[in-house]
Amino acid sequence: MTCVEKFTNIVVSDKPLEEKNELMKILFIMLFVKLIFIYLVARFLWPYVMPKLFKGVTTNPRFIEVLALSVLISLLS
């Protein structure tokens, strides 16, 4: 949710257009990096760690499932 708030704060702000564009580029890069981290967790970390912690966990979840879990956690916090 904080990411959406940052996007709306940039759009609504009274800053010049060039500065808004730079801030939007930075936010898109941050979102891309977050998606890369979620992919790395889903691909390499999840299959080895989560089944050892919990017995009912899928060993190889799809990327969308881990992304949805990330979104749910961010909405709850």
Secondary structure, 3 states (H helix, E strand, C coil): CHHHHHHHHHHHCCCCHHHHHHHHHHHHHHHHHHHHHHHHHHHHHHHHHHHHHCCCCCCCCCHHHHHHHHHHHHHHC
